[in-house]
Amino acid sequence: MIAFLEGVVREVREGSVVVQAGALGVEAWAPAATLGQCQVGERVVLHTHLTVRDETPVLYGFHHRDLLLLFRRLLEVEALMALGYRESQVKAAVAELVVDHPDEAAEGLIRRALARLR
């Protein structure tokens, strides 16, 4: 597992960023909020999540740890849907929590929605 990526931003692409870490240029897919924090020539630390899809490793990077945690929770939602929960059930559980707790962090809302579905 790759916990984080630290280095100098060499290129910001549509949907990803290339970070020079030592002698390697590492590309990490990232959301727009993270890409907005990445400036060419500046140092960056990205919290990362590595997946393998169709035998291809894919690295995701986030400028804030909470975004990484939210991403991982969304992967859990995807897994629940693969187990047979309908998308509408998952969305309803999250929406109910948002209405009941509008100031709570998204990561906490999703965690509680998942608990209700299990």
N, C-alpha and C positions, 0 to 999 in steps of 0.2 A: 504494500500500500504506500502511496505517496501522500504524506500528510500536508505538505505545503511546498510551494515553489517560490524561491526568492532569487531575484536577479534584476537585470536592467531590461526595460522594455525596448525591444528592437523594432517591433512593428505591431500596429493595431489594425486588425482586419475586420471585415464584416462578420461578427459572431465569434471572433477569437482574438487572442493576443499571443505574440511570440515573445518569450522571455529568454534572455541569455543567462543560463545558469552554468557558470564555469565555461567550458569549451562547447557546450551544447545549446542549441536554440530549441526551446520546448514550446510547442503550441498547446494552448489550453482554450477550450471553448468557454465562453463567459457571457453572462447576461449584460444588457446594455448599461446597467448601473455600474457594473465592474469595469466595463470597457471605458466608461466615462472617467474613471479614476486612473486609467493607465495613460501615461504620457511618454512618448518616445524619448529615450535617453535617461529617464528617471528610474530609480529603484522601486521595486514593488514586491510585496509579499502576498501571494494568493493561497487561500485555504483550498485544498483540492479534494476531488473525488475521482477515482479511477474506475472505469467500467470496461468490460470487454463485450463488444457486440459483433456478432458474426466473425469471431476470431480477430477482431481489430481493437486494440486498446484505444480508449477515448478518455482524455483527461479534461475535467471541468474545473474551472478556477473561479474563486469568489473573493472579493476584497474584504468581506466581513464574515466572520465565523457564523453569525446568525443566518446568513444567506445559504451557507453550506448546510447547516442543520435543516433549514426549510427545504432545500433541494432533496435531502435524504428522506425527509418525511413524505415529500411528494412521490418519491420512488416507492415508499411503502403503500401509498394510496394506489399507485399503478399495480403493485403486487396484489392488493386486495381485489382490484377489478379483475385481474387475471384469475383469481380464485373463485370468481363467480359473482362478486358483488356488482350490482349495476352502477353505472356512473351516476345515475340520478340519486341512488342511495348515499353515495359518498358525498356528492355535492350538497345534498339536503342536510347531512350531518354537519358538514363544515358551515353551511349557511346558518343553521340554527344556532351554532355557537357564536358566529359573528354577530347575530342579532342580540343574543343574550349577553355578550361580553365584547362590546365594540372597541374597548381600549386595550384588550389583551393582544400580545404579540402573535403574529400569524403562526409561528412554530408551535406555540402552546395550543392554539385553536386546533390545528391539524392533529396534534398528539391526542387531544381529548376526543376529537371526532373519530379517530382510529379506535380509541378505547371503546367508544359506544358501539362501533360496528362489530367488534370482536366478540 
